[in-house]
Amino acid sequence: MSNDTDVSALAQYRVRDTEVNGAKLQHMLIDNAFSPTRYDEIAMTYSGDNIATVIYKLAGATVGTLTLGYTGANLTSVVRS
């Protein structure tokens, strides 16, 4: 028996209650907003020692890109396109 419950304050998260051999289990399902649902390759570019972009590909075609921004050595932004 399985039941999904919406957590309204966290729209991209769901809690699932599951019963296995009489034990009730609860786990969180996370819909990841940063990576595409389907990909078979990840490529990265660098700027110095820092990762500058993360490119997600499926069958050779780009399906998503993350552009990482830094202030000094600190990661300060991630933009998905």
C-alpha positions in Angstrom: 0.0 0.0 0.0 1.4 3.4 -1.0 0.2 6.9 -0.4 1.6 10.2 -1.7 1.1 13.3 0.4 1.8 16.8 -0.9 3.9 19.0 1.3 2.4 22.4 0.3 5.3 24.5 1.6 7.8 22.6 -0.6 6.0 22.2 -3.9 8.8 20.1 -5.5 8.8 17.6 -2.6 6.4 14.8 -1.9 6.4 12.4 1.1 5.5 8.8 0.4 4.2 6.4 3.0 4.9 2.8 2.3 4.1 -0.4 4.2 6.6 -3.3 3.8 6.0 -6.5 5.8 3.9 -4.7 8.3 6.5 -1.9 8.9 5.4 1.6 7.9 8.1 3.5 6.1 8.2 7.2 5.0 10.5 8.7 2.5 10.8 12.0 0.6 10.6 12.1 -3.2 12.5 15.1 -4.6 11.7 16.5 -8.1 15.2 18.0 -9.0 14.8 21.4 -10.5 18.4 21.6 -11.6 18.9 18.6 -13.8 16.7 17.3 -16.6 14.7 14.1 -16.0 16.5 12.2 -18.7 20.1 12.4 -19.8 22.9 9.9 -20.6 26.0 12.1 -20.5 27.3 15.0 -18.5 30.0 17.3 -19.8 31.7 20.1 -17.8 33.8 23.1 -18.7 36.2 24.8 -16.4 37.4 28.4 -15.7 40.7 27.9 -13.9 40.0 25.4 -11.1 36.2 26.1 -11.0 33.5 24.3 -12.9 31.9 26.9 -15.2 29.2 24.9 -16.9 27.5 21.5 -16.6 26.0 20.3 -19.8 23.4 17.5 -19.8 23.0 15.5 -23.0 20.7 12.8 -24.3 21.8 10.9 -27.4 24.3 13.6 -28.1 21.8 16.5 -27.9 22.0 19.1 -25.1 18.9 18.8 -22.9 20.0 21.2 -20.1 22.8 23.4 -19.0 23.9 24.8 -15.6 26.0 27.9 -15.5 27.9 28.4 -12.3 28.9 31.8 -11.0 31.7 32.5 -8.5 32.8 35.4 -6.3 36.4 34.6 -5.6 36.6 30.9 -4.8 32.9 30.8 -3.5 30.1 29.4 -5.6 27.5 32.2 -5.6 25.0 31.3 -8.3 23.6 28.5 -10.5 21.5 29.3 -13.5 19.6 26.6 -15.4 18.9 26.9 -19.1 
